[in-house]
Amino acid sequence: MLVTALAVLALAFSLDLAVGEPPNRVHPVAWFGRLAGAFDRDWGGDERRQRRIGVAVAAVLPLWLAAVAVAAVFAATLVAPVLGALTAALVLYCSTSLRLLLGLSGSVIAATETDLERARERLRGLAGRDAADLSPAHIRSAAVESAAENLSDGFVAAAIPFAVLAPVSLPAAAGVAAWVKGVNTLDSMLGYRSKPIGTASARLDDLVMWIPARLTAVCLAIAAADLGALSRARRWARVPSSPNSGWPMATLACARSIRLEKPGAYVLDDRPGVALPTVRDGERALATVRIGAVVAVLTAATLAIVIAVALATVRSGAIVAIGSVVGFSSAEPVMLERLASSSLDLAGTRSNYLPSEKGWI
């Protein structure tokens, strides 16, 4: 199971790097987004009614997406285990995004030097802020902020729980990755202060992204070879209104000694002498995000190995314990392990128990 889990992780990440995101017309997350969009309307009644409906939306829609993923992987596995593994890899591939994030961020940063209007236009695909009056440096800041935050939301948040569950159950791993992506998608679409229906989605996203945001900060600090950036980032990590996004953004700002700023909202690493990013600063920051993604992949693989080894140890201990209880000798745990793994050839051993002339029972 461990080899399968690692192969699935490798295939999913390789697909993202080689192909990028599927077109919207065939992207399951885009389909889910259209479904969620149907709930983004005035349901009548007061704000309290809107919030109650929002609770139902936040509870049901991500679970529905997870159920579809679980069913797809389970059904594919019944046909052929290899097909089940491929389906799980496709679910993880559709639940994460790295190549598009880095490519779009890089194009925005490069365009600030050659075509400012193009940079402003492309920034809309990364950050939900009005870019009309932003300076080139502030546009680069927005691109770097988005790269750091979305490394957490769009990559680490789904990859890590998938890796933890993959050695146990591929359908469950696919389900949790899809659920996380559903929660994050609802927050992106509905989680605004002006939309009471999105309050529950926003709060659920805050809860789900708590660990991924901080783990991403650690990955970025390792990528920058500056673990001290984590302690320095504490000063600014809580400045943004989100309880999570500040951690990867502030860590990246401190690790690369750049000022990141959303005008009128927050400033990260505003120490004297620290300036908004130049084009070169932006490129270095994106390189750190790229290396941070590699660190996250290695972390995911390590977690899968640890879980698999722990399961094997527990299973082996249980087999020996059962053997001692029922009175097997110390020479017989191997037979128990073969029985537990269903690898015992009954056809080859039936002569030990039945006279050959009696045939099968």
C-alpha positions as CSV (number, residue, x, y, z in Angstrom):
1,M,0.0,0.0,0.0
2,L,2.9,2.4,0.7
3,V,4.3,2.0,-2.8
4,T,0.9,2.7,-4.2
5,A,0.4,5.8,-2.0
6,L,3.8,7.2,-3.1
7,A,3.1,6.4,-6.7
8,V,-0.2,8.2,-6.5
9,L,1.4,11.3,-4.9
10,A,4.1,11.3,-7.6
11,L,1.7,11.0,-10.4
12,A,-0.6,13.7,-9.2
13,F,2.2,16.2,-8.7
14,S,3.8,15.3,-12.0
15,L,0.5,15.8,-13.8
16,D,0.2,19.3,-12.4
17,L,3.8,20.2,-13.4
18,A,3.5,18.7,-16.8
19,V,0.0,19.7,-17.8
20,G,-1.2,22.4,-15.4
21,E,-4.9,22.6,-14.6
22,P,-7.5,21.0,-16.8
23,P,-9.7,23.3,-18.9
24,N,-12.8,24.7,-17.0
25,R,-15.2,22.7,-19.1
26,V,-13.8,19.4,-17.8
27,H,-12.5,20.6,-14.4
28,P,-14.5,19.0,-11.5
29,V,-13.7,22.0,-9.3
30,A,-15.1,24.4,-11.9
31,W,-18.3,22.2,-12.0
32,F,-18.4,22.5,-8.2
33,G,-18.0,26.2,-8.4
34,R,-21.0,26.5,-10.7
35,L,-23.0,24.5,-8.3
36,A,-21.9,26.7,-5.4
37,G,-22.7,29.8,-7.5
38,A,-26.3,28.7,-7.6
39,F,-26.5,29.3,-3.8
40,D,-25.0,32.8,-4.1
41,R,-28.2,34.7,-4.2
42,D,-30.8,36.4,-2.0
43,W,-32.8,33.8,-0.3
44,G,-35.2,36.3,1.3
45,G,-35.7,36.9,4.9
46,D,-33.3,38.6,7.4
47,E,-29.6,38.2,7.8
48,R,-30.1,35.4,10.4
49,R,-32.0,33.3,7.8
50,Q,-29.2,33.9,5.3
51,R,-26.6,32.7,7.8
52,R,-28.6,29.5,8.6
53,I,-28.8,28.7,4.9
54,G,-25.0,29.3,4.7
55,V,-24.4,26.8,7.5
56,A,-26.3,24.2,5.5
57,V,-24.3,25.1,2.3
58,A,-21.0,24.9,4.1
59,A,-21.9,21.5,5.7
60,V,-23.4,19.8,2.7
61,L,-21.7,20.8,-0.4
62,P,-18.1,19.9,0.5
63,L,-19.3,16.6,1.9
64,W,-21.2,15.9,-1.4
65,L,-18.0,16.6,-3.3
66,A,-16.0,14.3,-1.0
67,A,-18.6,11.5,-1.4
68,V,-18.4,11.7,-5.2
69,A,-14.6,11.4,-4.9
70,V,-14.8,8.4,-2.5
71,A,-17.4,6.7,-4.7
72,A,-15.3,7.2,-7.9
73,V,-12.1,5.8,-6.4
74,F,-13.9,2.9,-4.7
75,A,-15.8,2.0,-7.9
76,A,-12.6,2.2,-9.9
77,T,-10.8,0.0,-7.4
78,L,-13.4,-2.7,-7.7
79,V,-12.8,-2.8,-11.5
80,A,-9.0,-2.9,-11.0
81,P,-6.7,-1.7,-8.2
82,V,-4.5,0.1,-10.7
83,L,-7.5,2.0,-12.0
84,G,-8.4,3.0,-8.5
85,A,-4.9,4.4,-7.9
86,L,-5.1,6.3,-11.1
87,T,-8.5,7.8,-10.1
88,A,-7.2,8.8,-6.7
89,A,-4.2,10.5,-8.4
90,L,-6.7,12.4,-10.7
91,V,-8.7,13.5,-7.6
92,L,-5.5,14.9,-6.0
93,Y,-4.4,16.5,-9.2
94,C,-7.7,18.3,-9.5
95,S,-7.6,19.3,-5.9
96,T,-4.2,21.1,-6.0
97,S,-2.7,23.7,-8.2
98,L,1.0,24.8,-8.4
99,R,2.0,25.3,-12.0
100,L,-0.8,27.8,-12.8
101,L,-0.1,29.7,-9.5
102,L,3.6,30.1,-10.2
103,G,3.1,30.8,-13.9
104,L,0.5,33.5,-13.3
105,S,2.5,35.1,-10.5
106,G,5.6,35.1,-12.6
107,S,3.9,36.7,-15.5
108,V,2.4,39.4,-13.4
109,I,5.8,40.3,-11.9
110,A,7.5,40.3,-15.3
111,A,4.8,42.5,-16.8
112,T,5.2,45.2,-14.2
113,E,8.5,46.1,-16.0
114,T,7.2,46.0,-19.5
115,D,3.4,46.3,-19.6
116,L,1.8,47.7,-16.5
117,E,-1.8,47.4,-17.8
118,R,-1.2,43.8,-18.7
119,A,0.1,43.2,-15.1
120,R,-3.0,44.8,-13.6
121,E,-5.2,42.7,-15.8
122,R,-3.5,39.4,-14.9
123,L,-3.4,40.3,-11.2
124,R,-7.2,39.8,-11.2
125,G,-6.6,36.1,-11.6
126,L,-4.5,36.1,-8.4
127,A,-5.8,38.7,-5.9
128,G,-9.2,40.0,-5.2
129,R,-8.2,43.7,-5.0
130,D,-8.6,46.7,-7.3
131,A,-5.4,47.0,-9.2
132,A,-6.3,50.2,-11.1
133,D,-4.3,52.5,-8.8
134,L,-1.6,50.1,-7.7
135,S,2.0,51.0,-8.4
136,P,4.3,48.4,-10.1
137,A,5.8,47.6,-6.7
138,H,2.4,47.1,-5.1
139,I,1.4,44.8,-8.0
140,R,4.5,42.8,-7.4
141,S,3.7,42.6,-3.7
142,A,0.2,41.4,-4.4
143,A,1.6,38.6,-6.7
144,V,4.1,37.5,-4.1
145,E,1.4,37.5,-1.3
146,S,-0.9,35.4,-3.5
147,A,1.8,32.9,-4.3
148,A,2.6,32.4,-0.6
149,E,-1.0,32.2,0.5
150,N,-2.2,29.9,-2.3
151,L,0.7,27.6,-1.7
152,S,-1.1,26.8,1.5
153,D,-4.7,27.0,0.3
154,G,-4.2,25.4,-3.1
155,F,-1.5,22.9,-2.6
156,V,-0.5,22.0,1.0
157,A,-4.0,21.9,2.4
158,A,-5.1,19.0,0.2
159,A,-1.8,17.2,-0.3
160,I,-0.9,16.7,3.3
161,P,-4.1,15.0,4.5
162,F,-4.2,13.0,1.3
163,A,-0.7,11.7,2.1
164,V,-1.7,10.8,5.7
165,L,-4.7,8.8,4.6
166,A,-3.4,7.2,1.4
167,P,-1.5,4.3,3.1
168,V,-4.7,3.5,5.0
169,S,-7.4,4.0,2.3
170,L,-7.1,5.6,-1.2
171,P,-10.9,6.3,-1.3
172,A,-10.7,8.1,2.1
173,A,-7.6,10.0,1.0
174,A,-9.3,11.2,-2.2
175,G,-12.4,12.1,-0.2
176,V,-10.5,14.3,2.3
177,A,-8.6,16.1,-0.5
178,A,-11.9,16.8,-2.4
179,W,-13.5,18.0,0.9
180,V,-10.7,20.4,1.6
181,K,-10.9,21.8,-1.9
182,G,-14.7,22.2,-1.6
183,V,-14.3,24.1,1.6
184,N,-11.7,26.4,0.1
185,T,-13.8,27.0,-3.0
186,L,-16.8,27.9,-1.0
187,D,-14.7,30.4,1.0
188,S,-13.4,31.9,-2.2
189,M,-16.9,32.4,-3.7
190,L,-19.0,33.1,-0.6
191,G,-16.7,34.1,2.2
192,Y,-17.1,37.9,2.1
193,R,-18.3,40.2,4.9
194,S,-21.0,41.5,2.5
195,K,-22.4,38.0,2.1
196,P,-24.1,36.6,5.3
197,I,-24.6,33.3,3.4
198,G,-20.8,32.9,3.3
199,T,-20.1,33.4,7.0
200,A,-20.1,29.7,7.8
201,S,-18.0,28.9,4.8
202,A,-15.4,31.5,5.8
203,R,-15.2,30.2,9.4
204,L,-15.0,26.6,8.3
205,D,-12.2,27.5,6.0
206,D,-10.4,29.4,8.8
207,L,-10.5,26.2,10.9
208,V,-9.5,23.8,8.1
209,M,-6.6,26.0,6.9
210,W,-5.1,26.6,10.4
211,I,-2.5,23.8,10.2
212,P,-1.7,24.0,6.5
213,A,-0.9,27.8,6.8
214,R,1.6,27.2,9.5
215,L,3.1,24.1,7.9
216,T,3.5,26.2,4.7
217,A,5.3,28.8,6.7
218,V,7.7,26.2,7.9
219,C,8.2,24.9,4.3
220,L,9.0,28.4,3.1
221,A,11.5,29.0,5.9
222,I,13.2,25.8,5.1
223,A,13.2,26.7,1.4
224,A,14.8,30.0,2.2
225,A,17.3,28.3,4.5
226,D,16.2,30.8,7.2
227,L,14.3,29.1,10.0
228,G,14.7,32.3,12.0
229,A,12.2,33.9,9.6
230,L,9.5,32.0,11.5
231,S,10.2,33.8,14.7
232,R,10.5,37.1,13.0
233,A,7.2,36.5,11.1
234,R,5.3,36.3,14.4
235,R,5.2,40.1,14.6
236,W,3.3,40.4,11.4
237,A,1.5,37.0,11.0
238,R,-1.6,38.3,12.8
239,V,-1.8,41.6,11.1
240,P,-4.0,40.5,8.2
241,S,-7.7,39.9,9.0
242,S,-7.4,36.2,8.1
243,P,-6.1,34.1,11.0
244,N,-4.1,32.0,8.6
245,S,-2.9,33.8,5.5
246,G,-0.5,36.0,7.4
247,W,1.7,33.1,8.3
248,P,3.0,32.1,4.9
249,M,3.0,35.7,3.7
250,A,4.9,37.1,6.6
251,T,7.4,34.3,6.7
252,L,8.2,34.8,3.0
253,A,8.5,38.6,3.6
254,C,10.9,38.1,6.4
255,A,12.9,35.3,4.7
256,R,13.4,37.5,1.6
257,S,13.6,40.9,3.5
258,I,10.9,42.4,1.4
259,R,7.9,44.6,2.4
260,L,4.6,43.2,1.4
261,E,1.7,45.6,1.6
262,K,-2.0,45.7,0.8
263,P,-2.8,49.4,0.8
264,G,-5.2,50.4,3.5
265,A,-5.2,46.8,5.0
266,Y,-1.8,45.6,6.2
267,V,1.9,45.9,5.9
268,L,4.2,42.9,6.5
269,D,7.9,43.4,7.5
270,D,7.9,47.2,7.7
271,R,11.3,47.4,9.3
272,P,13.5,50.4,8.4
273,G,15.3,49.8,5.1
274,V,13.0,47.0,3.9
275,A,11.3,48.0,0.7
276,L,8.5,46.8,-1.6
277,P,9.8,44.1,-4.0
278,T,11.7,44.8,-7.2
279,V,11.3,42.5,-10.1
280,R,14.4,40.6,-9.0
281,D,13.0,40.4,-5.4
282,G,9.7,39.0,-6.8
283,E,11.5,36.4,-8.8
284,R,13.5,35.3,-5.8
285,A,10.4,35.1,-3.7
286,L,8.7,32.9,-6.3
287,A,11.8,30.7,-6.4
288,T,11.4,30.3,-2.7
289,V,7.7,29.4,-3.1
290,R,8.7,26.8,-5.7
291,I,11.3,25.2,-3.4
292,G,8.8,25.4,-0.6
293,A,6.4,23.3,-2.7
294,V,9.2,20.7,-3.1
295,V,9.6,20.7,0.6
296,A,5.9,20.2,1.0
297,V,5.9,17.2,-1.4
298,L,8.8,15.6,0.5
299,T,6.9,16.2,3.8
300,A,3.8,14.5,2.3
301,A,5.9,11.5,1.2
302,T,7.6,11.3,4.6
303,L,4.2,11.4,6.4
304,A,3.0,8.6,4.1
305,I,6.0,6.5,4.9
306,V,5.7,7.1,8.7
307,I,2.0,6.2,8.6
308,A,2.6,3.0,6.6
309,V,5.5,1.9,8.9
310,A,3.3,2.7,12.0
311,L,0.5,0.6,10.6
312,A,2.8,-2.3,9.8
313,T,4.2,-2.2,13.3
314,V,0.8,-2.1,14.9
315,R,-0.4,-5.0,12.7
316,S,2.6,-7.1,13.3
317,G,2.3,-6.5,17.1
318,A,-1.3,-7.5,17.0
319,I,-0.6,-10.7,15.1
320,V,2.1,-11.7,17.7
321,A,-0.3,-10.8,20.5
322,I,-3.1,-12.8,19.1
323,G,-0.8,-15.7,18.5
324,S,0.4,-15.7,22.1
325,V,-3.2,-15.6,23.4
326,V,-4.4,-18.5,21.3
327,G,-1.3,-20.6,22.0
328,F,0.7,-20.5,18.8
329,S,4.4,-21.3,19.3
330,S,7.1,-18.7,18.6
331,A,7.8,-20.3,15.3
332,E,4.4,-19.7,13.9
333,P,3.9,-15.9,13.6
334,V,5.0,-16.2,10.0
335,M,2.0,-18.4,9.3
336,L,-0.2,-15.9,11.1
337,E,1.2,-13.0,9.0
338,R,0.6,-14.9,5.8
339,L,-3.0,-15.6,6.9
340,A,-3.5,-11.9,7.8
341,S,-2.2,-10.8,4.4
342,S,-4.3,-13.3,2.5
343,S,-1.1,-14.6,0.8
344,L,-1.4,-18.2,2.0
345,D,-2.0,-20.6,-0.9
346,L,-4.8,-22.9,0.4
347,A,-4.6,-25.0,-2.7
348,G,-1.0,-25.8,-2.0
349,T,-1.6,-26.7,1.7
350,R,-4.9,-28.6,1.6
351,S,-3.0,-31.9,1.5
352,N,-1.8,-31.2,5.0
353,Y,-5.4,-31.4,6.3
354,L,-7.3,-33.6,3.9
355,P,-6.6,-37.0,2.3
356,S,-5.9,-36.5,-1.3
357,E,-8.7,-38.8,-2.5
358,K,-11.4,-36.8,-0.8
359,G,-11.0,-33.7,-3.0
360,W,-12.4,-30.3,-2.1
361,I,-15.0,-29.7,0.6
